[in-house]
Amino acid sequence: MNHIRLSQLLYIMLLLALAACAPATSVAPTPTLTPPVAKVIAEWKINIPTDIVFGFGSVWVPGHRDPNATIRIDPVSNKLIAAIDGTGKQASSAVVTANAVWVAGQTDDLAPIDPKTNMIGTKVPGDHTAITYGFNSIWAVGHQGDPLDRIDPTTSKIIASIPLSDTISDRSNENDVLVASSAVWVIANTELIKVDPSTNGIAFRTTFDKVIAQAKAQTTMPSGKGTDFMWYPVIDPDNPQGCGLLRIDPVTGAGLTFRSVGVDCNPVASTAITDTAVWLSGNSQIDRFNLTTNQIDRTYTVQPGIWKVAIGFGSIWVVSEGLGFVQRLDVAP
């Protein structure tokens, strides 16, 4: 009996020794996927660039500080072909019309550039920081935001000044103006304001908090192309350190979808919209949103400090005001 017990004890000790020598098993950590770095095709150093628009076979980039020049780039050769001095003091917005490129200005110098001659046309008086084009008019809101000016692009005359309210922000980055198929929309600090171009009157207004709450409450995904909606990056009320991409009905102003994203809203994020996707710029990345899922389906790492993202001539372009450059990326929209 003693021999049997001794054999059992030795057997158990042998099993314990083997177990101690066996390698420990562990669950491998899930690897963190690093977004690919967007390859830069070309880069231009520009004095505080603040916007980028495309038209007349060229790329146009207004500068925000002296010498207040708008740079013209040839997208075929990727070379600078003109610097138009004297455009928009502290310009932060530009727009292309049928026969000109308009650059905003804060000191009576909103004006068109003739793409045939690169000469500046008749200037418009007033303080204008954000501009857009639609309904055969230039629409411009100022640094104080009030009023919204409607300008005849053939005469550079203000044909209507539409009072908004005294709630408009003194921070121009929070004031914007968009054109939809049937209305002009002003984004002014905490409000979304609809302007009827047939009457030049305010047709509807609401707070952004209500639009965001409405969008977050939606349970169905709207159908349509990216260009069928208005898109706007806003600070997420539930995450003040991050941005949210807000989809808005361009007829009613209703919030349709809201997607919180992990990018910083400083510098201010911007969007670039196609029929099939929406691109959002962050501080050091750009994201592409899938219209059907409202999820990010592509992300690229870019240099920190990106101010604008734009689409033109088959490429994604980014603008950095703080670092003073414009880049053309090897990224197809």
Phi and psi in degrees as GROMACS dihedral restraints (atoms count N, CA, C in turn):
[ dihedral_restraints ]
;  ai    aj    ak    al  type     phi  dphi    fc
    3     4     5     6     1   -64.9    20    10
    4     5     6     7     1   -38.9    20    10
    6     7     8     9     1   -63.7    20    10
    7     8     9    10     1   -37.1    20    10
    9    10    11    12     1   -66.1    20    10
   10    11    12    13     1   -44.9    20    10
   12    13    14    15     1   -64.0    20    10
   13    14    15    16     1   -38.4    20    10
   15    16    17    18     1   -64.2    20    10
   16    17    18    19     1   -41.4    20    10
   18    19    20    21     1   -62.7    20    10
   19    20    21    22     1   -41.8    20    10
   21    22    23    24     1   -63.0    20    10
   22    23    24    25     1   -40.3    20    10
   24    25    26    27     1   -65.9    20    10
   25    26    27    28     1   -42.5    20    10
   27    28    29    30     1   -63.1    20    10
   28    29    30    31     1   -37.8    20    10
   30    31    32    33     1   -64.1    20    10
   31    32    33    34     1   -43.4    20    10
   33    34    35    36     1   -64.1    20    10
   34    35    36    37     1   -41.7    20    10
   36    37    38    39     1   -63.2    20    10
   37    38    39    40     1   -38.0    20    10
   39    40    41    42     1   -63.5    20    10
   40    41    42    43     1   -42.5    20    10
   42    43    44    45     1   -62.9    20    10
   43    44    45    46     1   -41.9    20    10
   45    46    47    48     1   -63.6    20    10
   46    47    48    49     1   -39.6    20    10
   48    49    50    51     1   -65.6    20    10
   49    50    51    52     1   -42.2    20    10
   51    52    53    54     1   -63.7    20    10
   52    53    54    55     1   -39.7    20    10
   54    55    56    57     1   -64.0    20    10
   55    56    57    58     1   -36.6    20    10
   57    58    59    60     1   -68.4    20    10
   58    59    60    61     1   -31.5    20    10
   60    61    62    63     1   -81.9    20    10
   61    62    63    64     1   -18.0    20    10
   63    64    65    66     1   -69.3    20    10
   64    65    66    67     1   142.0    20    10
   66    67    68    69     1   -64.3    20    10
   67    68    69    70     1   141.8    20    10
   69    70    71    72     1   -72.8    20    10
   70    71    72    73     1   139.8    20    10
   72    73    74    75     1   -92.5    20    10
   73    74    75    76     1   141.5    20    10
   75    76    77    78     1  -146.1    20    10
   76    77    78    79     1   157.9    20    10
   78    79    80    81     1   -88.2    20    10
   79    80    81    82     1   122.1    20    10
   81    82    83    84     1   -65.3    20    10
   82    83    84    85     1   136.4    20    10
   84    85    86    87     1   -65.5    20    10
   85    86    87    88     1   146.4    20    10
   87    88    89    90     1   -68.8    20    10
   88    89    90    91     1   122.2    20    10
   90    91    92    93     1   -65.4    20    10
   91    92    93    94     1   142.0    20    10
   93    94    95    96     1   -86.5    20    10
   94    95    96    97     1   121.0    20    10
   96    97    98    99     1   -81.9    20    10
   97    98    99   100     1   123.0    20    10
   99   100   101   102     1   -89.5    20    10
  100   101   102   103     1   127.0    20    10
  102   103   104   105     1   -60.0    20    10
  103   104   105   106     1   144.2    20    10
  105   106   107   108     1   -64.0    20    10
  106   107   108   109     1   148.8    20    10
  108   109   110   111     1   -81.0    20    10
  109   110   111   112     1   128.8    20    10
  111   112   113   114     1   -69.7    20    10
  112   113   114   115     1   124.8    20    10
  114   115   116   117     1   -72.7    20    10
  115   116   117   118     1   134.8    20    10
  117   118   119   120     1   -93.0    20    10
  118   119   120   121     1   120.3    20    10
  120   121   122   123     1   -78.4    20    10
  121   122   123   124     1   -43.5    20    10
  123   124   125   126     1  -153.5    20    10
  124   125   126   127     1   152.1    20    10
  126   127   128   129     1  -139.8    20    10
  127   128   129   130     1   141.7    20    10
  129   130   131   132     1  -128.3    20    10
  130   131   132   133     1   131.9    20    10
  132   133   134   135     1   -84.6    20    10
  133   134   135   136     1   122.7    20    10
  135   136   137   138     1  -135.3    20    10
  136   137   138   139     1   144.2    20    10
  138   139   140   141     1   -73.6    20    10
  139   140   141   142     1   100.8    20    10
  141   142   143   144     1    49.5    20    10
  142   143   144   145     1    66.0    20    10
  144   145   146   147     1   -71.2    20    10
  145   146   147   148     1   142.2    20    10
  147   148   149   150     1  -127.8    20    10
  148   149   150   151     1   -11.6    20    10
  150   151   152   153     1  -154.8    20    10
  151   152   153   154     1   170.2    20    10
  153   154   155   156     1  -153.0    20    10
  154   155   156   157     1   129.3    20    10
  156   157   158   159     1  -135.1    20    10
  157   158   159   160     1   162.9    20    10
  159   160   161   162     1  -127.9    20    10
  160   161   162   163     1   133.6    20    10
  162   163   164   165     1   176.1    20    10
  163   164   165   166     1   155.6    20    10
  165   166   167   168     1    57.6    20    10
  166   167   168   169     1    37.4    20    10
  168   169   170   171     1    70.4    20    10
  169   170   171   172     1    16.8    20    10
  171   172   173   174     1  -138.8    20    10
  172   173   174   175     1   166.1    20    10
  174   175   176   177     1  -109.7    20    10
  175   176   177   178     1   134.2    20    10
  177   178   179   180     1  -121.5    20    10
  178   179   180   181     1   128.6    20    10
  180   181   182   183     1  -131.0    20    10
  181   182   183   184     1   106.8    20    10
  183   184   185   186     1   -78.7    20    10
  184   185   186   187     1   145.4    20    10
  186   187   188   189     1  -100.1    20    10
  187   188   189   190     1   152.8    20    10
  189   190   191   192     1   -94.3    20    10
  190   191   192   193     1   -14.9    20    10
  192   193   194   195     1  -131.0    20    10
  193   194   195   196     1   170.3    20    10
  195   196   197   198     1   -48.6    20    10
  196   197   198   199     1   135.4    20    10
  198   199   200   201     1   -88.3    20    10
  199   200   201   202     1    20.9    20    10
  201   202   203   204     1    52.0    20    10
  202   203   204   205     1    55.7    20    10
  204   205   206   207     1  -107.9    20    10
  205   206   207   208     1   151.1    20    10
  207   208   209   210     1  -107.3    20    10
  208   209   210   211     1   125.6    20    10
  210   211   212   213     1   -93.0    20    10
  211   212   213   214     1   136.4    20    10
  213   214   215   216     1  -112.1    20    10
  214   215   216   217     1   128.0    20    10
  216   217   218   219     1  -119.0    20    10
  217   218   219   220     1   138.0    20    10
  219   220   221   222     1   -88.1    20    10
  220   221   222   223     1   114.6    20    10
  222   223   224   225     1   -74.1    20    10
  223   224   225   226     1   -11.0    20    10
  225   226   227   228     1   -80.2    20    10
  226   227   228   229     1   -48.7    20    10
  228   229   230   231     1   -93.4    20    10
  229   230   231   232     1   -11.8    20    10
  231   232   233   234     1    57.8    20    10
  232   233   234   235     1    38.9    20    10
  234   235   236   237     1  -117.3    20    10
  235   236   237   238     1   149.2    20    10
  237   238   239   240     1   -72.4    20    10
  238   239   240   241     1   128.6    20    10
  240   241   242   243     1  -115.9    20    10
  241   242   243   244     1   -11.3    20    10
  243   244   245   246     1  -165.4    20    10
  244   245   246   247     1   150.9    20    10
  246   247   248   249     1  -129.2    20    10
  247   248   249   250     1   110.1    20    10
  249   250   251   252     1   -93.7    20    10
  250   251   252   253     1   105.0    20    10
  252   253   254   255     1   -77.5    20    10
  253   254   255   256     1   152.5    20    10
  255   256   257   258     1    87.1    20    10
  256   257   258   259     1    15.3    20    10
  258   259   260   261     1   -93.1    20    10
  259   260   261   262     1   142.0    20    10
  261   262   263   264     1    27.3    20    10
  262   263   264   265     1    98.7    20    10
  264   265   266   267     1   -61.9    20    10
  265   266   267   268     1   129.2    20    10
  267   268   269   270     1    51.7    20    10
  268   269   270   271     1    42.7    20    10
  270   271   272   273     1   -64.2    20    10
  271   272   273   274     1   140.3    20    10
  273   274   275   276     1  -132.8    20    10
  274   275   276   277     1     6.2    20    10
  276   277   278   279     1  -155.0    20    10
  277   278   279   280     1   147.8    20    10
  279   280   281   282     1  -146.6    20    10
  280   281   282   283     1   159.7    20    10
  282   283   284   285     1  -152.1    20    10
  283   284   285   286     1   149.0    20    10
  285   286   287   288     1  -104.3    20    10
  286   287   288   289     1   131.4    20    10
  288   289   290   291     1  -112.2    20    10
  289   290   291   292     1  -168.3    20    10
  291   292   293   294     1   -65.3    20    10
  292   293   294   295     1   -30.5    20    10
  294   295   296   297     1  -136.7    20    10
  295   296   297   298     1    13.8    20    10
  297   298   299   300     1  -158.7    20    10
  298   299   300   301     1   165.3    20    10
  300   301   302   303     1  -114.0    20    10
  301   302   303   304     1   119.6    20    10
  303   304   305   306     1   -98.6    20    10
  304   305   306   307     1   136.0    20    10
  306   307   308   309     1  -121.3    20    10
  307   308   309   310     1   129.9    20    10
  309   310   311   312     1   -68.2    20    10
  310   311   312   313     1   160.0    20    10
  312   313   314   315     1  -155.3    20    10
  313   314   315   316     1   151.1    20    10
  315   316   317   318     1  -102.2    20    10
  316   317   318   319     1    -0.9    20    10
  318   319   320   321     1  -134.7    20    10
  319   320   321   322     1    69.7    20    10
  321   322   323   324     1    53.8    20    10
  322   323   324   325     1    36.7    20    10
  324   325   326   327     1  -138.1    20    10
  325   326   327   328     1    26.4    20    10
  327   328   329   330     1   -65.2    20    10
  328   329   330   331     1   125.9    20    10
  330   331   332   333     1  -157.6    20    10
  331   332   333   334     1   156.2    20    10
  333   334   335   336     1   -89.2    20    10
  334   335   336   337     1   151.2    20    10
  336   337   338   339     1  -109.4    20    10
  337   338   339   340     1   128.6    20    10
  339   340   341   342     1   -78.5    20    10
  340   341   342   343     1   115.4    20    10
  342   343   344   345     1   -68.4    20    10
  343   344   345   346     1   -16.0    20    10
  345   346   347   348     1   -78.5    20    10
  346   347   348   349     1   -34.1    20    10
  348   349   350   351     1  -117.3    20    10
  349   350   351   352     1   -12.8    20    10
  351   352   353   354     1    61.4    20    10
  352   353   354   355     1    25.0    20    10
  354   355   356   357     1   -95.7    20    10
  355   356   357   358     1   149.8    20    10
  357   358   359   360     1   -88.8    20    10
  358   359   360   361     1   133.3    20    10
  360   361   362   363     1   -87.2    20    10
  361   362   363   364     1  -163.5    20    10
  363   364   365   366     1   -63.7    20    10
  364   365   366   367     1   132.1    20    10
  366   367   368   369     1   -87.1    20    10
  367   368   369   370     1   153.7    20    10
  369   370   371   372     1  -105.9    20    10
  370   371   372   373     1   129.6    20    10
  372   373   374   375     1   -71.5    20    10
  373   374   375   376     1   152.3    20    10
  375   376   377   378     1   119.5    20    10
  376   377   378   379     1   175.9    20    10
  378   379   380   381     1  -104.9    20    10
  379   380   381   382     1   111.6    20    10
  381   382   383   384     1  -134.4    20    10
  382   383   384   385     1   121.4    20    10
  384   385   386   387     1  -113.2    20    10
  385   386   387   388     1   -30.9    20    10
  387   388   389   390     1  -123.9    20    10
  388   389   390   391     1   128.4    20    10
  390   391   392   393     1  -134.9    20    10
  391   392   393   394     1   157.0    20    10
  393   394   395   396     1  -152.0    20    10
  394   395   396   397     1   176.0    20    10
  396   397   398   399     1  -131.7    20    10
  397   398   399   400     1   139.0    20    10
  399   400   401   402     1   174.4    20    10
  400   401   402   403     1   158.0    20    10
  402   403   404   405     1    54.7    20    10
  403   404   405   406     1    40.2    20    10
  405   406   407   408     1    59.3    20    10
  406   407   408   409     1    29.2    20    10
  408   409   410   411     1  -143.1    20    10
  409   410   411   412     1   155.2    20    10
  411   412   413   414     1   -92.1    20    10
  412   413   414   415     1   133.2    20    10
  414   415   416   417     1  -115.4    20    10
  415   416   417   418     1   128.9    20    10
  417   418   419   420     1  -138.3    20    10
  418   419   420   421     1   134.4    20    10
  420   421   422   423     1  -117.8    20    10
  421   422   423   424     1   145.5    20    10
  423   424   425   426     1   -94.3    20    10
  424   425   426   427     1  -177.7    20    10
  426   427   428   429     1   -61.7    20    10
  427   428   429   430     1   -40.7    20    10
  429   430   431   432     1   -80.7    20    10
  430   431   432   433     1   -16.3    20    10
  432   433   434   435     1    90.2    20    10
  433   434   435   436     1   -16.5    20    10
  435   436   437   438     1  -124.7    20    10
  436   437   438   439     1   121.1    20    10
  438   439   440   441     1   -98.3    20    10
  439   440   441   442     1  -175.3    20    10
  441   442   443   444     1   -93.2    20    10
  442   443   444   445     1   119.2    20    10
  444   445   446   447     1   -95.5    20    10
  445   446   447   448     1   135.0    20    10
  447   448   449   450     1  -106.4    20    10
  448   449   450   451     1   126.6    20    10
  450   451   452   453     1  -122.7    20    10
  451   452   453   454     1   134.9    20    10
  453   454   455   456     1   -79.4    20    10
  454   455   456   457     1   114.7    20    10
  456   457   458   459     1   -69.7    20    10
  457   458   459   460     1   -15.8    20    10
  459   460   461   462     1   -83.0    20    10
  460   461   462   463     1   -24.1    20    10
  462   463   464   465     1  -119.5    20    10
  463   464   465   466     1   -10.4    20    10
  465   466   467   468     1    60.7    20    10
  466   467   468   469     1    27.1    20    10
  468   469   470   471     1   -99.5    20    10
  469   470   471   472     1   140.1    20    10
  471   472   473   474     1   -77.9    20    10
  472   473   474   475     1   116.4    20    10
  474   475   476   477     1   -99.0    20    10
  475   476   477   478     1   -11.9    20    10
  477   478   479   480     1  -161.0    20    10
  478   479   480   481     1   138.7    20    10
  480   481   482   483     1  -120.2    20    10
  481   482   483   484     1   112.9    20    10
  483   484   485   486     1  -102.0    20    10
  484   485   486   487     1   110.3    20    10
  486   487   488   489     1   -62.4    20    10
  487   488   489   490     1   138.7    20    10
  489   490   491   492     1  -104.1    20    10
  490   491   492   493     1   -70.9    20    10
  492   493   494   495     1   176.9    20    10
  493   494   495   496     1   178.8    20    10
  495   496   497   498     1   -93.2    20    10
  496   497   498   499     1    13.1    20    10
  498   499   500   501     1   -95.4    20    10
  499   500   501   502     1     2.6    20    10
  501   502   503   504     1   -68.9    20    10
  502   503   504   505     1   140.7    20    10
  504   505   506   507     1   -69.4    20    10
  505   506   507   508     1   149.0    20    10
  507   508   509   510     1   -86.1    20    10
  508   509   510   511     1     1.2    20    10
  510   511   512   513     1  -104.3    20    10
  511   512   513   514     1   110.2    20    10
  513   514   515   516     1   -61.5    20    10
  514   515   516   517     1   -26.5    20    10
  516   517   518   519     1   -65.1    20    10
  517   518   519   520     1   -17.7    20    10
  519   520   521   522     1   -98.1    20    10
  520   521   522   523     1     1.3    20    10
  522   523   524   525     1  -107.7    20    10
  523   524   525   526     1   134.8    20    10
  525   526   527   528     1  -153.6    20    10
  526   527   528   529     1   164.9    20    10
  528   529   530   531     1  -140.9    20    10
  529   530   531   532     1   134.0    20    10
  531   532   533   534     1  -128.1    20    10
  532   533   534   535     1   150.8    20    10
  534   535   536   537     1  -113.7    20    10
  535   536   537   538     1   128.5    20    10
  537   538   539   540     1  -111.6    20    10
  538   539   540   541     1  -175.4    20    10
  540   541   542   543     1   -66.2    20    10
  541   542   543   544     1   -28.9    20    10
  543   544   545   546     1  -127.8    20    10
  544   545   546   547     1     2.8    20    10
  546   547   548   549     1  -159.1    20    10
  547   548   549   550     1   166.9    20    10
  549   550   551   552     1  -109.8    20    10
  550   551   552   553     1   133.4    20    10
  552   553   554   555     1  -116.9    20    10
  553   554   555   556     1   130.8    20    10
  555   556   557   558     1  -107.6    20    10
  556   557   558   559     1   129.1    20    10
  558   559   560   561     1  -104.9    20    10
  559   560   561   562     1   110.0    20    10
  561   562   563   564     1  -129.8    20    10
  562   563   564   565     1    98.1    20    10
  564   565   566   567     1    56.8    20    10
  565   566   567   568     1  -103.4    20    10
  567   568   569   570     1   -98.3    20    10
  568   569   570   571     1     3.7    20    10
  570   571   572   573     1  -121.9    20    10
  571   572   573   574     1   151.9    20    10
  573   574   575   576     1  -114.8    20    10
  574   575   576   577     1   120.4    20    10
  576   577   578   579     1  -123.0    20    10
  577   578   579   580     1   127.3    20    10
  579   580   581   582     1   -98.9    20    10
  580   581   582   583     1   129.0    20    10
  582   583   584   585     1  -115.8    20    10
  583   584   585   586     1   130.2    20    10
  585   586   587   588     1   -86.0    20    10
  586   587   588   589     1   114.9    20    10
  588   589   590   591     1   -69.8    20    10
  589   590   591   592     1   -15.7    20    10
  591   592   593   594     1   -79.8    20    10
  592   593   594   595     1   -22.8    20    10
  594   595   596   597     1  -120.0    20    10
  595   596   597   598     1   -12.4    20    10
  597   598   599   600     1    59.3    20    10
  598   599   600   601     1    29.9    20    10
  600   601   602   603     1  -118.2    20    10
  601   602   603   604     1   159.8    20    10
  603   604   605   606     1   -77.1    20    10
  604   605   606   607     1   123.3    20    10
  606   607   608   609     1   -98.5    20    10
  607   608   609   610     1   -22.6    20    10
  609   610   611   612     1  -167.7    20    10
  610   611   612   613     1   145.8    20    10
  612   613   614   615     1  -150.7    20    10
  613   614   615   616     1   148.4    20    10
  615   616   617   618     1  -154.5    20    10
  616   617   618   619     1   169.6    20    10
  618   619   620   621     1   -89.3    20    10
  619   620   621   622     1   152.3    20    10
  621   622   623   624     1   -65.6    20    10
  622   623   624   625     1   -33.1    20    10
  624   625   626   627     1   -58.6    20    10
  625   626   627   628     1   -40.2    20    10
  627   628   629   630     1   -67.9    20    10
  628   629   630   631     1   -39.2    20    10
  630   631   632   633     1   -65.6    20    10
  631   632   633   634     1   -43.0    20    10
  633   634   635   636     1   -65.4    20    10
  634   635   636   637     1   -44.4    20    10
  636   637   638   639     1   -61.7    20    10
  637   638   639   640     1   -40.0    20    10
  639   640   641   642     1   -63.1    20    10
  640   641   642   643     1   -42.9    20    10
  642   643   644   645     1   -65.1    20    10
  643   644   645   646     1   -40.3    20    10
  645   646   647   648     1   -67.6    20    10
  646   647   648   649     1   -25.2    20    10
  648   649   650   651     1   -83.4    20    10
  649   650   651   652     1   -10.7    20    10
  651   652   653   654     1   -68.6    20    10
  652   653   654   655     1   141.7    20    10
  654   655   656   657     1  -115.2    20    10
  655   656   657   658     1    -4.9    20    10
  657   658   659   660     1  -118.9    20    10
  658   659   660   661     1   151.1    20    10
  660   661   662   663     1   -95.7    20    10
  661   662   663   664     1   124.4    20    10
  663   664   665   666     1   -69.6    20    10
  664   665   666   667     1   148.0    20    10
  666   667   668   669     1   -96.8    20    10
  667   668   669   670     1   153.0    20    10
  669   670   671   672     1   140.9    20    10
  670   671   672   673     1   172.3    20    10
  672   673   674   675     1   -81.1    20    10
  673   674   675   676     1   162.7    20    10
  675   676   677   678     1   -59.7    20    10
  676   677   678   679     1   -35.5    20    10
  678   679   680   681     1   -77.3    20    10
  679   680   681   682     1    -2.7    20    10
  681   682   683   684     1   -81.5    20    10
  682   683   684   685     1    -8.1    20    10
  684   685   686   687     1  -125.9    20    10
  685   686   687   688     1   165.6    20    10
  687   688   689   690     1   -96.8    20    10
  688   689   690   691     1   140.0    20    10
  690   691   692   693     1  -126.5    20    10
  691   692   693   694     1   138.6    20    10
  693   694   695   696     1  -149.5    20    10
  694   695   696   697     1   131.0    20    10
  696   697   698   699     1   -83.6    20    10
  697   698   699   700     1   129.4    20    10
  699   700   701   702     1  -134.9    20    10
  700   701   702   703     1   160.5    20    10
  702   703   704   705     1   -68.4    20    10
  703   704   705   706     1   130.9    20    10
  705   706   707   708     1   -71.3    20    10
  706   707   708   709     1   119.2    20    10
  708   709   710   711     1   -58.7    20    10
  709   710   711   712     1   -26.9    20    10
  711   712   713   714     1   -90.5    20    10
  712   713   714   715     1    -5.1    20    10
  714   715   716   717     1  -150.4    20    10
  715   716   717   718     1    81.9    20    10
  717   718   719   720     1   -59.0    20    10
  718   719   720   721     1   -16.8    20    10
  720   721   722   723     1   -89.0    20    10
  721   722   723   724     1    -3.3    20    10
  723   724   725   726     1  -127.9    20    10
  724   725   726   727     1   166.1    20    10
  726   727   728   729     1   -97.9    20    10
  727   728   729   730     1   159.2    20    10
  729   730   731   732     1  -129.7    20    10
  730   731   732   733     1   145.2    20    10
  732   733   734   735     1   -99.9    20    10
  733   734   735   736     1   118.3    20    10
  735   736   737   738     1  -104.9    20    10
  736   737   738   739     1   128.4    20    10
  738   739   740   741     1  -104.0    20    10
  739   740   741   742     1   128.8    20    10
  741   742   743   744     1  -123.7    20    10
  742   743   744   745     1   139.2    20    10
  744   745   746   747     1   -70.2    20    10
  745   746   747   748     1   121.8    20    10
  747   748   749   750     1   -74.9    20    10
  748   749   750   751     1    -6.4    20    10
  750   751   752   753     1   -98.8    20    10
  751   752   753   754     1   -46.7    20    10
  753   754   755   756     1  -100.2    20    10
  754   755   756   757     1   -20.5    20    10
  756   757   758   759     1    80.8    20    10
  757   758   759   760     1     9.4    20    10
  759   760   761   762     1   -74.2    20    10
  760   761   762   763     1   144.8    20    10
  762   763   764   765     1   -76.2    20    10
  763   764   765   766     1   127.8    20    10
  765   766   767   768     1  -105.4    20    10
  766   767   768   769     1   -45.6    20    10
  768   769   770   771     1  -146.3    20    10
  769   770   771   772     1   153.9    20    10
  771   772   773   774     1  -139.6    20    10
  772   773   774   775     1   127.2    20    10
  774   775   776   777     1  -124.2    20    10
  775   776   777   778     1   113.9    20    10
  777   778   779   780     1   -76.4    20    10
  778   779   780   781     1   136.2    20    10
  780   781   782   783     1  -129.4    20    10
  781   782   783   784     1   154.6    20    10
  783   784   785   786     1   -90.3    20    10
  784   785   786   787     1    47.0    20    10
  786   787   788   789     1  -120.2    20    10
  787   788   789   790     1   156.8    20    10
  789   790   791   792     1   -81.1    20    10
  790   791   792   793     1   139.0    20    10
  792   793   794   795     1   -81.6    20    10
  793   794   795   796     1    -0.1    20    10
  795   796   797   798     1  -121.5    20    10
  796   797   798   799     1   118.4    20    10
  798   799   800   801     1   -65.2    20    10
  799   800   801   802     1   165.3    20    10
  801   802   803   804     1   -56.3    20    10
  802   803   804   805     1   130.7    20    10
  804   805   806   807     1   -75.0    20    10
  805   806   807   808     1   158.3    20    10
  807   808   809   810     1  -140.3    20    10
  808   809   810   811     1   165.8    20    10
  810   811   812   813     1  -121.1    20    10
  811   812   813   814     1   153.9    20    10
  813   814   815   816     1  -131.2    20    10
  814   815   816   817     1   128.9    20    10
  816   817   818   819     1  -119.1    20    10
  817   818   819   820     1   134.0    20    10
  819   820   821   822     1  -122.6    20    10
  820   821   822   823     1  -180.0    20    10
  822   823   824   825     1   -65.2    20    10
  823   824   825   826     1   -28.2    20    10
  825   826   827   828     1  -109.0    20    10
  826   827   828   829     1   -11.2    20    10
  828   829   830   831     1  -160.6    20    10
  829   830   831   832     1   167.7    20    10
  831   832   833   834     1  -128.7    20    10
  832   833   834   835     1   128.5    20    10
  834   835   836   837     1  -100.9    20    10
  835   836   837   838     1   138.9    20    10
  837   838   839   840     1  -125.7    20    10
  838   839   840   841     1   131.6    20    10
  840   841   842   843     1   -91.5    20    10
  841   842   843   844     1   141.9    20    10
  843   844   845   846     1  -121.5    20    10
  844   845   846   847     1  -166.8    20    10
  846   847   848   849     1   -68.8    20    10
  847   848   849   850     1   -39.0    20    10
  849   850   851   852     1  -140.5    20    10
  850   851   852   853     1    26.0    20    10
  852   853   854   855     1  -156.9    20    10
  853   854   855   856     1   162.4    20    10
  855   856   857   858     1  -126.8    20    10
  856   857   858   859     1   139.7    20    10
  858   859   860   861     1  -121.7    20    10
  859   860   861   862     1   144.1    20    10
  861   862   863   864     1  -110.0    20    10
  862   863   864   865     1   127.8    20    10
  864   865   866   867     1   -97.7    20    10
  865   866   867   868     1   136.6    20    10
  867   868   869   870     1   -83.5    20    10
  868   869   870   871     1   126.4    20    10
  870   871   872   873     1   -66.0    20    10
  871   872   873   874     1   -33.1    20    10
  873   874   875   876     1   -76.9    20    10
  874   875   876   877     1   -40.1    20    10
  876   877   878   879     1   -98.9    20    10
  877   878   879   880     1   -16.3    20    10
  879   880   881   882     1    61.1    20    10
  880   881   882   883     1    27.0    20    10
  882   883   884   885     1  -114.6    20    10
  883   884   885   886     1   157.2    20    10
  885   886   887   888     1   -74.1    20    10
  886   887   888   889     1   124.6    20    10
  888   889   890   891     1  -113.5    20    10
  889   890   891   892     1    -0.9    20    10
  891   892   893   894     1  -158.4    20    10
  892   893   894   895     1   136.8    20    10
  894   895   896   897     1  -136.9    20    10
  895   896   897   898     1   137.6    20    10
  897   898   899   900     1  -126.3    20    10
  898   899   900   901     1   142.3    20    10
  900   901   902   903     1   -83.9    20    10
  901   902   903   904     1   133.5    20    10
  903   904   905   906     1  -129.6    20    10
  904   905   906   907     1   174.3    20    10
  906   907   908   909     1   -62.9    20    10
  907   908   909   910     1   145.7    20    10
  909   910   911   912     1   -60.7    20    10
  910   911   912   913     1   153.5    20    10
  912   913   914   915     1    89.0    20    10
  913   914   915   916     1    20.0    20    10
  915   916   917   918     1   -69.2    20    10
  916   917   918   919     1   131.9    20    10
  918   919   920   921     1  -102.1    20    10
  919   920   921   922     1   -41.1    20    10
  921   922   923   924     1  -134.2    20    10
  922   923   924   925     1   149.6    20    10
  924   925   926   927     1  -123.9    20    10
  925   926   927   928     1   140.4    20    10
  927   928   929   930     1  -148.0    20    10
  928   929   930   931     1   161.4    20    10
  930   931   932   933     1  -124.0    20    10
  931   932   933   934     1   128.5    20    10
  933   934   935   936     1  -169.1    20    10
  934   935   936   937     1   144.5    20    10
  936   937   938   939     1    53.9    20    10
  937   938   939   940     1    40.7    20    10
  939   940   941   942     1    75.7    20    10
  940   941   942   943     1    12.9    20    10
  942   943   944   945     1  -135.3    20    10
  943   944   945   946     1   161.3    20    10
  945   946   947   948     1   -91.7    20    10
  946   947   948   949     1   133.9    20    10
  948   949   950   951     1  -119.4    20    10
  949   950   951   952     1   144.6    20    10
  951   952   953   954     1  -130.4    20    10
  952   953   954   955     1   149.5    20    10
  954   955   956   957     1  -124.8    20    10
  955   956   957   958     1   132.7    20    10
  957   958   959   960     1  -119.0    20    10
  958   959   960   961     1   110.1    20    10
  960   961   962   963     1   -68.2    20    10
  961   962   963   964     1   -45.4    20    10
  963   964   965   966     1   -66.4    20    10
  964   965   966   967     1   -39.2    20    10
  966   967   968   969     1   -91.9    20    10
  967   968   969   970     1    -8.8    20    10
  969   970   971   972     1    69.4    20    10
  970   971   972   973     1    49.6    20    10
  972   973   974   975     1  -146.3    20    10
  973   974   975   976     1   159.1    20    10
  975   976   977   978     1  -121.8    20    10
  976   977   978   979     1   134.5    20    10
  978   979   980   981     1  -123.7    20    10
  979   980   981   982     1   140.9    20    10
  981   982   983   984     1  -102.9    20    10
  982   983   984   985     1   124.0    20    10
  984   985   986   987     1  -100.6    20    10
  985   986   987   988     1   152.1    20    10
  987   988   989   990     1   -84.9    20    10
  988   989   990   991     1    59.8    20    10
  990   991   992   993     1  -133.8    20    10
  991   992   993   994     1   119.9    20    10
  993   994   995   996     1   -82.1    20    10
  994   995   996   997     1   137.9    20    10
